[in-house]
Amino acid sequence: MFKKFFCIALVISIFATAATAKTKLVFWEFMMKDDTAKVVLEEFEAQNPDIEVEFVQLSWATGFDKIVTAFAANSAPDVLELGNTWVANFANEGVLTDLTSEVSKYPNIIGWNQSEYDGKNWGFPWLLGTRAMYYNIDLFMEAGLDPENPPETWDELIEAAKKIDALGDDVYGFGMGTGEPQTPWQEWFLPAVWGNNGNILSKDMKTAILDSKEVVEAAEMYQELSKYSIKSKSSDLREVFGAGKVGMWIAQAGNISKLSSTYPDMNFMVCFVPKPSKDRGTHASFAGGEILTIPSSSKNKEAAQRLVEFLVGTEVTMKITKRVPSIFPSTKEAGDDPWFEDHPLEYIFFEQNSMAVPVPQHPKWVDIQAKLSDAIESIVLDYTDINETLDKYNEQIQTILDEFND
């Protein structure tokens, strides 16, 4: 009799343990600090009592290498945040779950083009960052420009830069990024190409088209603009802009708080990036984005997707934005949040995100971008012949593409 009751009790215990067992998810990410992650993930676990999340904060300095090592050792997490320029690299290695079927279910999300590679989507756009144009209101007025109507087109931009540059030897019309691996093309040459309905790679990403008409036109504009520009690294440009020596500068949203705190008397505003002309092109900008992916090795994909869907929700992403006001939700509904009424400059960036374009999702983008930056700096620093320069670097980029495709 005792054995019978013991067996029954054991069975009940086993079923009870199974019923209360939790799925453990491992989540690696970069953007949330520990305090933010604690608030967000506690809310998720309260709504999903059958899931426990282990959170790992990555750093930009070492995170990429850690991810590569984890995939090589078959120890990747269940949910992994990737920068949008990394997606192609890992998708090409076959280590991410194909989430293409989810795209149509979320029409309220923008930025799906940031998770595309080889015709498929490999993650959810989560937090988006872009660039917009800062301008000095006082310099505008001094140069006879209307600060209520900042430049909307390339011609208007160059004309405004000329007038501001003429104010004095220590005043510059525009701040142009150089001297860093990514700044020359992010801020703002490549987005100008995109705004001109062009690109530097063909749609199938097998052919370099740096010598195309759209790129040449952007290069001509950029070289002309460079004549009225100070050219330096991002931190230097922020400093001279804050000191009231630069009329216009294309940069990230995080500079709003940096300028406001470091240069409290600075009188500036933000607007969309100029487009080619009033009747042609778009206000394209560089699309920076954090993509939530599910490694294909995860044994908890259903639970992982529940976490991803929770994280991309407007309420959660706005909590993160309010703590880190340089990145913004991927959901359209976030624009209705009352927080933006008190943060009108940040709202410009939120709207600019809808016009932002990601880099071509090519696994060799790191190598390609280096050639692109070299070409741009040759054009704006050394004033080399545009067609000759673009032809030269087009050949070098084509070599990279050919070697990859062999």
JOVEN-V788689 format. One record per residue. N is the residue number from 1. PSI is psi in whole degrees, -180 to 180 (999 if undefined). D_CENTER is the distance of its C-alpha to the mean C-alpha in Angstrom with 1 decimal. Layout:
BEGIN
n=<N N>
psi=<PSI PSI>
d_center=<D_CENTER D_CENTER>
END
This chain:
BEGIN
n=<1 2 3 4 5 6 7 8 9 10 11 12 13 14 15 16 17 18 19 20 21 22 23 24 25 26 27 28 29 30 31 32 33 34 35 36 37 38 39 40 41 42 43 44 45 46 47 48 49 50 51 52 53 54 55 56 57 58 59 60 61 62 63 64 65 66 67 68 69 70 71 72 73 74 75 76 77 78 79 80 81 82 83 84 85 86 87 88 89 90 91 92 93 94 95 96 97 98 99 100 101 102 103 104 105 106 107 108 109 110 111 112 113 114 115 116 117 118 119 120 121 122 123 124 125 126 127 128 129 130 131 132 133 134 135 136 137 138 139 140 141 142 143 144 145 146 147 148 149 150 151 152 153 154 155 156 157 158 159 160 161 162 163 164 165 166 167 168 169 170 171 172 173 174 175 176 177 178 179 180 181 182 183 184 185 186 187 188 189 190 191 192 193 194 195 196 197 198 199 200 201 202 203 204 205 206 207 208 209 210 211 212 213 214 215 216 217 218 219 220 221 222 223 224 225 226 227 228 229 230 231 232 233 234 235 236 237 238 239 240 241 242 243 244 245 246 247 248 249 250 251 252 253 254 255 256 257 258 259 260 261 262 263 264 265 266 267 268 269 270 271 272 273 274 275 276 277 278 279 280 281 282 283 284 285 286 287 288 289 290 291 292 293 294 295 296 297 298 299 300 301 302 303 304 305 306 307 308 309 310 311 312 313 314 315 316 317 318 319 320 321 322 323 324 325 326 327 328 329 330 331 332 333 334 335 336 337 338 339 340 341 342 343 344 345 346 347 348 349 350 351 352 353 354 355 356 357 358 359 360 361 362 363 364 365 366 367 368 369 370 371 372 373 374 375 376 377 378 379 380 381 382 383 384 385 386 387 388 389 390 391 392 393 394 395 396 397 398 399 400 401 402 403 404 405 406>
psi=<-42 -43 -37 -47 -36 -44 -43 -43 -38 -43 -44 -41 -42 -45 -38 -41 -43 -39 -31 -4 140 147 128 122 141 126 119 133 169 -36 -30 132 169 -42 -39 -45 -39 -46 -47 -47 -29 -37 -42 -46 -31 -37 -20 73 -11 2 136 134 126 119 132 120 122 157 150 -24 -38 -5 -44 -47 -37 -39 -46 -44 -41 -42 -40 -32 6 41 35 155 179 -35 132 126 131 142 147 -25 -6 -16 -47 -40 -50 -33 -39 -28 -7 27 6 152 134 118 23 -36 -16 -20 -48 -18 -12 68 -13 -5 132 163 11 -27 -13 -14 13 143 131 39 8 162 133 11 172 128 130 -69 129 142 146 -168 147 177 120 145 147 112 -42 -43 -35 -48 -39 -32 4 21 153 110 -15 -13 75 164 132 -19 168 -46 -42 -37 -48 -41 -42 -41 -40 -48 -41 -41 -29 -5 -23 163 -25 15 139 145 -36 150 116 124 127 171 9 156 -38 -28 -42 -37 -28 -37 60 19 -54 -42 -32 -38 -47 -43 -24 17 32 -176 175 -8 149 166 -35 1 31 -11 131 133 38 -17 12 162 -43 -38 -41 -44 -42 -40 -39 -44 -44 -39 -40 -44 -34 -23 -21 26 152 135 119 -173 162 -45 -37 -40 -40 -39 -47 -31 -45 -31 0 27 -1 135 -42 150 130 122 180 165 -27 -19 -15 -54 -36 -43 -43 -36 -37 -33 70 -21 0 131 96 165 172 145 173 154 135 152 169 -49 171 -30 14 141 -174 165 57 145 170 132 108 139 149 125 129 116 161 107 142 -17 -9 135 4 51 -37 -46 -37 -40 -35 -40 -44 -46 -35 -45 -33 -4 150 -43 -43 -47 -33 -33 -40 -44 -41 -25 -30 80 42 -3 151 155 152 -7 138 -34 -21 -27 -17 -3 132 -21 -36 -22 -32 -1 66 -30 -41 -33 -34 -43 -39 -44 -38 -30 -31 -15 5 151 133 161 159 128 73 135 -21 24 -36 -42 -38 -44 -32 -41 -39 -44 -40 -42 -45 -46 -33 -40 -41 -19 -42 -6 44 164 128 -50 -43 -42 -46 -37 -43 -50 -22 -41 -40 -39 -39 -37 -41 -44 -43 -42 -35 -39 -15 999>
d_center=<68.3 66.2 64.3 63.7 62.2 60.2 58.7 57.8 56.2 54.2 53.0 52.0 50.2 48.2 47.2 46.3 44.1 42.4 41.9 40.3 38.2 34.5 31.7 29.7 26.0 24.0 20.4 18.1 14.9 13.1 12.1 15.5 18.3 21.7 23.1 20.3 20.5 24.2 24.3 21.9 23.5 27.0 26.5 25.4 28.5 30.7 29.8 30.0 33.0 33.3 30.0 29.3 25.9 25.7 22.6 21.4 19.0 17.2 16.4 13.8 17.0 18.7 16.6 16.0 19.7 20.7 19.0 20.6 23.9 23.8 23.5 26.2 28.4 27.8 26.8 23.2 22.4 22.6 19.1 16.3 12.7 10.7 7.4 6.6 8.3 11.1 12.1 14.4 16.1 17.2 17.9 20.1 22.0 22.9 21.9 19.7 21.2 21.0 19.8 20.3 23.1 21.1 19.0 22.0 22.7 19.7 19.7 18.4 14.9 12.4 9.6 12.1 11.5 8.5 11.3 13.9 16.1 19.7 20.0 19.1 16.4 16.0 14.2 13.3 10.0 10.3 8.2 5.5 4.5 5.6 8.8 12.4 15.8 17.9 21.6 24.8 27.2 30.3 29.8 29.3 32.6 34.3 33.4 34.7 31.4 30.7 27.9 28.0 27.0 24.3 23.8 22.4 23.2 23.2 27.0 26.7 24.1 26.4 29.4 28.0 26.9 30.5 32.1 30.2 30.6 34.4 34.7 35.4 35.0 32.7 30.4 27.6 26.3 22.7 20.5 19.2 17.0 19.0 20.2 17.0 15.7 12.3 13.0 15.5 13.4 10.0 12.2 13.6 15.7 13.8 12.4 16.1 17.2 15.1 16.6 19.9 19.6 19.4 17.5 18.5 19.3 21.5 20.5 22.2 20.4 23.9 24.5 23.0 23.3 22.4 25.9 25.4 26.5 23.2 21.8 25.1 25.0 21.6 22.9 26.1 24.4 22.2 25.4 27.3 24.8 24.8 28.5 27.8 25.0 24.8 22.7 21.4 18.8 16.2 18.5 21.5 20.1 19.4 23.0 24.7 22.8 23.9 27.3 27.6 27.8 24.9 24.8 21.2 17.9 14.3 12.0 9.7 11.2 12.6 15.1 16.9 18.6 19.1 20.8 22.8 24.1 24.9 26.1 27.6 29.6 26.7 26.8 23.4 21.5 18.2 17.9 16.0 15.3 18.7 19.5 22.3 25.1 26.1 27.1 24.6 20.9 17.9 15.8 12.8 9.8 6.8 4.2 0.6 3.4 6.8 9.5 13.1 15.5 19.3 20.9 23.8 26.1 25.8 29.2 28.0 25.8 27.2 26.6 23.2 22.2 23.8 21.6 18.4 19.8 20.7 17.4 15.5 18.3 18.0 20.4 18.7 15.1 16.8 18.6 15.6 14.2 17.7 17.7 14.2 13.8 10.5 8.5 10.0 11.7 11.1 14.9 16.5 19.3 17.4 18.0 21.7 21.4 23.9 21.6 20.0 23.5 23.7 20.2 20.2 17.8 15.1 16.1 15.4 11.6 12.0 13.8 11.6 8.9 11.8 12.0 8.6 8.9 7.4 9.4 12.8 12.9 15.7 16.9 17.9 14.7 15.1 18.5 17.7 15.2 18.0 20.4 18.2 17.9 21.6 22.4 20.7 22.4 25.6 25.4 24.6 26.4 29.4 29.6 30.4 31.4 28.3 29.8 31.1 27.9 25.8 28.6 28.7 25.1 25.0 27.8 26.0 22.9 25.4 27.1 24.0 23.7 27.4 27.6 25.0 26.9 30.3>
END
